[in-house]
Amino acid sequence: MNEAVRGTLIGRRRLLGDAAPATGLIASVATALAGTRPQRVRLTVPKPTGPHAVGTVSLHLVDHARQDPWSSTPHPRELMVSRMPRDTRTRGPGAEGHVLLAGHYW
């Protein structure tokens, strides 16, 4: 390798050595901030209703205590959740059975 090029490359050991203190600092700050969090909130999802053994529950969750870090304009953090629970009272193959039956396609 050319000496001029070799002098400009950062070695793996140096990179890891320089990154280790920063990683430790980030971990200690995260631990300190985690200790100052408000009390935990327990979320519950409503049970599905309807005549079929499968339901769909769509939730739009908004956390007004935190700002969305990925948005260019400040607004509360939002999360869309879709849940499709299977009714456990029914008999027969569950999702595992469908995956096993479809296995011959792959």
Secondary structure, 3 states (H helix, E strand, C coil): CCHHHHHHCCCHHHHHHHHHHHHHHHHHHHHHHHCCCCCCCCCCCCCCCCCCCECCEEEEEEEEEEECCCCCCCCEEEEEEEECCECCCCCCCCHHHHHHHHHHHC
